[in-house]
Amino acid sequence: MSDSSNLPAPKSSLVFVFLVVLIDMMGFGIIMPVLPKLITSITGETISNAAVYAGWLAFAYAAMQFVFGPIIGNLSDRYGRRPVLLGALAGYAIAYTLMGFASSLIWLFAARIIAGIMGASFSTAYAYIADISPPEKRAQNFGLIGAAFGLGFIIGPAVGGILGEYGTRLPFFGAGVLAALNLVFGFFMLKESLPAEKRRAFKLARANAFAALKALNGQNKVVFWYAAALTIWMTAHVVFPIIFAFYLIESFGWSELRVGLAFAAVGLGSAVVQGGLIRLLIPRIGECNAAILGAVGMAVSCVLYVVAGQGEGWLIFIAIPVGAIQGLFQPSLNGLMSNAVSDDTQGELQGAVASLQSVASVIGPPMFAAVFAAFTVAGGLYYLPGAPFGLAGIICLIALLIFLRGYALHRTSTDMKPPTDTKGLAA
C-alpha cells in the first residue's frame, strides 16, 4: 500500500499535468490550419464538401472516445493515472504519423479511430487534478487544463501554419514528434497521484458511459443536470475546431498561415481567461455567475461570426476576444460536479463526462459540417458561411438554461453538501 505522503507536492504536480496537456494540444493544434487542404488534395473535392468529410472524421474520433472514455477513466481508478496517460500519448504519436502518410480517406479514418481510442487521456488529466486539489480549489485548477488547451492553440496552430507553407503533411509529422517527446517527458517526470489505498477494482460492467452516468445519477440528481448542460454546451463548442478553418478559407480566402494565426489568437484568449481571469473571477462572482458569463460570451461571439461572414470581416477581431469568455463555462461546471461526488469516483466522473462530451462530438461535427455545406455550396438557397455559428449560439443558450436548473437544485438539495459557490442564484 503506497503512502500518499510520497505523492508530489500540488504545485509541482500541476506543472507536470499542465505541460503534458500543453504539448498534447500543441500537437492537435498543429494540424488544424492544414486539414482542409489535406482533405481537398486527397479527395479532389471543393472546400464545402471537404468540410463534410472533416465532420465525419471528427465523428469517428468522438465515437471511439464515447466507447473508451469510461474504460480509460475506470482503468485510471484501478491502476493509477500515470500509466493511462503514458499509454494515450503513445497512441497519439502513432495516429499523427499515420495521418502524415495518409494517401486516402481510409488512412485518415484509421488514424482518427486510433486517436479517438487513446484520446480519453484528458479525462484522466482532470482526475489527476482532482486527486491533488482541495475541493475549494478544483474549479480554479481545472482552469489550468483549459489554459494548457489555450496555450497549445497559441503555439500549435501558429507552428502548423508556418510548417504548412512548406508542405501540407509536415505539420502532421511535427505533431507525431511532439506526442513522442511528451511520452518521454511523462515517463521521467510524471508521478502517480492516486495512492493504492484509494484505488478500486475495475469492473467492465460499469466501464461504459451509460453505467457511469447511472451510477453518478444514483448519488444525486444534480450531477445529471450539470452533465447534460456540459454535453449540450460541448455540442455547440465543437463548431470551432471543426468549422473555423473552413469558414475562414471560404469567407475570406485566408492562407494556412493566416488561419493558423487566427487559431493562435483564439488560444491566446482562452489562455488568458482560463489561466488567469478565472482565478480572479470565481472567488469574486462565484462558479454560477462565471458559467453564465461564459455561455453568454460564446453566444455573442457566434452572432459576430455570422455577421462577419457577410462581408464584415473586421468583426472577426471582436468575435475572438469576446468568444474567449466562454472559457469560464466548463471549468466552473467541472468544479461543481467534482465537489458533488466522492473522492474514489473522480476517475469515473471524468470518464463519464468525457463520454458525454464525445456524444456532443458525435452529433456536432456532422451536423455543423452539413449546415456549412448547405449554406456554401454552389447553387444553394442562401450563401451564409457563418450559419453553423448561428446554430451553435442557440444551442449554447439551451445549455445555459439546463445548467441554471441544475444549480438551483444543488443549492436546495438536503442530501448532499451545498456548492462552495456562495455568490450564485438567490445569493
N, C-alpha and C positions, 0 to 999 in steps of 0.2 A: 504494500500500500504506500503510495507516494505521499510525501509531505508537501502540503500546499505552501509551506514556507520556502520551498525551493523554487517556486514559480518566480518569473521575472517581475521586477517592480512595474507597477502600472504604466509609468511614463515610458520606460524602455519598450514595453510590450506594445503600447500604442504606436510607437515609432516603427516597430517591426511590421505590424499589420498594415499601417499606413503605406509603407514602402512596397509591400507585397501587392496591395491593391493598386497603387500608383503605377507600378511597372506593368501590371496586367492591363490596366486601362490605356496606357501608352500604346501597348501592342494592339488593342482593339481600335483605338483612335487612328492609328497609322493607316488603316485600310479604308476608312470612311471616304476620304476625298476621291479615291481611285476606283472604288467598287462600281460605280455606274459605267465607267469606261471599260473596265474588265468585262462586265456582262455584255455590253454592246459589242465589244470586239469578239467575244466568243460566239454570241448568238446572231450578230448582224442586225439586231432589232433597233427600233427607234428608242429614244430616251423614255418615252411613255410606256412602251412595252417592257423595257428593261426594268422599270420600277416594279412592274408586276412580278417579274422573276425574283427581284430582290425581296419582295414581300413574302414569296413562298420559301425562299432561303431562310428568312427570319422565322417563318412558321416552323420549318424543320428543326431549327435550333431550339425554339421555345418548346416544341412538343417533347423533345428529349429532356429538357430541363423540368418539364412538368412531371415526367415519369421518374426521373432520377433525383430531383431535388430533395424529396423526403428521405430517399435512401441515403444520400450523402449526409443529410442532417442527422439522421439516426446513427449512421456509422460514426460520425464525429462524437456523438454522445456515448458510444460504446468504446471506441479505440482512441479517442482524443482528436483534437483539431489539427495538430501538426501533420500527421500522415495523410489526412484527407486533402489538406491544402497543397501539399507537395505532389500528390497524385494528379490533382487537377491541373497544376502547372505543366506537368509532363504532357498531358493531353492537349493543352493549348499549343505547345511547341509543335507537336505533330500536325495539328489541324491547320495552323497558319502556313506551315511548309507545304502541305498538300494544296492549299489554295494558290500558292505561288506557282506551282507546277501545273495547275488545272488547265486542261485543254478542251474541256467540255463541261456542260452543266452537271453531269453526273459526278465529276470530280468535286465541283463546288458543293453539291449537296452532301457528298460523303464527308467532306471536311467540316461542314456546318453541323452535321449529325455528331461527329466526334467532339466538336467544341461544345455542343449542347449537353452531351453526356457529362463532360468534365466541368461544364460551366456553372455548376451549382456551388462552386467554391465560395462565392460571395455570401451565401447563407452561413457557411462555416466561419467566415471572417466576422460577420455580425455576432455569431455565437461566441467567438473568441473575445470580442469587445465586451459582451455581456458577462463573460466569466470574470473579467478583471476590473469591472466598473461597479461602483456602488449604485443603487437604484436611482438616486437623485442626479447622477452624472451620466446615465446611459444615453439620454437623448443627445446631449452635447457631444459625447464620444462617438455615437453613431454618426454625428455630423462630420467627424474626421474621415469616415469612409466616403461620405459624399464629397468631401474636399479632395480626397485622392482621386475620385472619379473626375472631378473638375480639373485638377492639375493634369491628369492623364489626357484629358481632352484639350488642354492647352498645348502640351508638348507633342502628343501623338499626332493629331491632325496636321499641325504645322510641319512636322517632320515628314509625314506622309505626303503632304502637298509638295514639299521640296523634292523628295525622292521620286514622286510621280512625274516630275518634269524630266527625269532621266529614264523612266521606264515604268509601265503600269504595274508590273509584277514585283518590282523591287521593294515596295512597302510591305508586301506580304512576307517576304523573306526577312525583312527587318523585324516584323512582328514576331516571327518564329524565334529569331535570335534573342529578342527581349524576353520572351517567355522562358527560354532555356537559361538565360542569365538569372532570371528571377527564381528559377528552380534551384540553382546553385546557391544563390543568396539565402533562400529559405532553409535549405538543408543545413547550412552552417550557422545561421543566425536566429532562426525562429525557434523559440522554446515552447513546450507544451503548456497550455493554460488550464486544462481540465485534470485535476488530480484524480487518482484511481478511486478514491472513496466517493466521488461524485458521479462516477460513470454508471451506466445502467445497461442491461442486456439488450442486444439487438434482436428485434422481433420483426420479421418480414411483414407480418400481418398489419402492423401499424406504420410501416415504411411506405406509405403512399399518401398522396395529397388528401384523399377523401377521409382516410382513417385519422390522419394528423389533424385535419380540421374538426372532425367529430370529437376527437379527444380534447382539443382546445375548447370547443364549444361546451363540452361537458364540464369543464372547470368553471366557466362563467359565460354569460351571454354577450358580454361586452366585446370580447376578442373577435367574435364573429362579425360584429358591425365594423370594427376597425379594419379587419382583414378584407371585408367586402369593399369598404371605401378605398383601401390601398389598391385592391385589384382593379377597380374601375378607374382610379386615378392613373395607374400604370398603363391601362388601355389607351388613355389619352396621351400619356407621356411618350409612348413608343413612336409617335408620329415624327419625333425629331431624328433619332438615329436612322429611321427607315426612309423618310421622305426629304429631309432637309437638303441633302446634296443634290438630289434630282430636282427639287424645287429651285435651287439657286442656279443650276445649269439651264433649266427650261426657262425660267423667268428673266434671267439676266445674262445668260451665256458665259458664266464665270468659268475660269480655268481650274484645274486641280489645285493649284497653289492658292488661289483666292478662296476656293471652297474650304481648303484646309485652314486658312487663317480665320474664316468665319466660324468654323467649329472651335478653333482655339479661343476665339472671343467668347463663345458660349461657355467653354470650360473655365475661362478666367472668371466670368461672372459666378458660376457655380462654386468655384473655389473660395471666392470672397465671401459668398453667403454662407456656405456650409462649413468653411474652415474658420471664419471669424465672426460674421454677423450673427450667426445662430447662437453663439456663446454669449453674446451681449443681449440679444432679444429675449430668449427663452426665460432667463431669470427675471426679466422685467415685465414681459407681457404674458408669459405662460405658454405651454405647449399648444393649447387650444387656439389661442389667438394667432400664434405663429403658423399653425396649419391653415387657418382661414386666410391669412395674408399670402401664404404660398399658393393656394388654389386660385385666389383672385389674380395674383400676378401672372400665373400661367394663362388664365382665360383672357386677360387683356392683351398679352403678347400674341396670342393666337389671332385675335382680331387684327392686330397690326400687321401680321404676316399676310393675312388675306388681302388687306388693302395695298400692301407693298407690292404684291404680285400683279397689281393692276396698273403698273407704271409709276408707282410711288416708291421707288427703290430706297430712297433715303430713310424710310421708316424702318428698314432693317436695323439701322444703328440705334433706334429707340427700342425696337422689339427685343433685341438681345439682352440689354441690361434689365428691362422690365421682366422678361422671362426668367432671369436668374433668381428672382424672388421665389420661384417655385421650389427651390432647394430647401425651403423651410418645411415643406409638407411631409415628406417621407421620414426624415429623422424624428420629427415630432410624433408621428404615429408609431414608429418603431419603439420609441421610448415609452409611450403609453402602453403598448402591447407587452413589451418586455417586463414592465413592472406589474403587469396583471397576471403573470404566470409564475410557477415555481422555478427555482434555480436549476433543478435537474431536468427541465424540459425546454431549456433555452435553445438547444440544437433542434429539437423537434419543432419549436415555434418558428425558428428562422427557416427551417426546411419547408415547412408548410407555407410560409409567406413566399418563399422562392417559387414554389409550385403555383401558388395563386397568381403571382406576378407572371409566371410562364403562361398561365391561362390568358392573361391580358396580351402577352406577346404572341400567343397563338391566334387570337382574334384580331388584334390590332393591325399587324403588318399587311395581311391580305386585304383587309378592309380599306385601310388608308391608301394602299397601292392601287386598288381598284378605283377608288374615288379620284386619285390623281390622274390615272389613265383616262377615266371618263371625261374629265374636265380639261385635258390637254391634247387628246388625240385629234388628228386632223379630221374635220367634218363633224366634230362634236356639237352638241346643242349650245354650249356656252363655254368660253375659254376662261377658266378660273384656276390657275395653278395652286393658289393658296387654299382651295376648298378643303383639303384634308385638315388643315389647321383650324378652320372654322368648326368642323365636326369635333375635333379634339377639344376645343374650348367648351362646347356644350357638354361633352362627356365629363370634363373636369368639374364643372359646376354640379353635376349629378353626384359625383364622388364627394364633394364638399357637403351636400345635404345629408348623405348617408353617414359621414363622419360625425356631423353635429348630432344626429340621432344617437349614435353610439356613445358619444361623450356625455350627453345628457343622462343616459342610463348609468354610465360609470360614476357620475357624481352622486346619483341617488341610490346606488347599489348598497345593500346592507350585508351581503355575504362575501365581500372582498374589500381590500384596502382601497381607499379613495386615491385618485391620481395625485401625484406630487404637485401638479399644477394647481395653484390657488388663485389664478387670475383668468379662469375660463368662463364658461357660461354662468350667468347668475351669480358671479362672484360678488 
